[in-house]
């Protein structure tokens, strides 16, 4: 297979995936409408999400492992 054929196949598969996800979203919304007790899920907002420049609370990272380095205070076997 050529590179062009591979790219065409990837685009086709990606388009099919997008269509499948859209169908799934419609099915979930339809099921929620049929069950009035089901909570409505807010639609995801498209676009940019602002990230504040303020530092995160350091307690969020308490007991967190450094990816690839392991837990603090432990040694590799």
Secondary structure, DSSP 8 states (H G I E B T S, - for coil): --HHHHHHHHHHHHHHHHHHHHHHHHHHHHHHHH-TTS--------S-----SS---GGGGTT--BTTTBSTT----
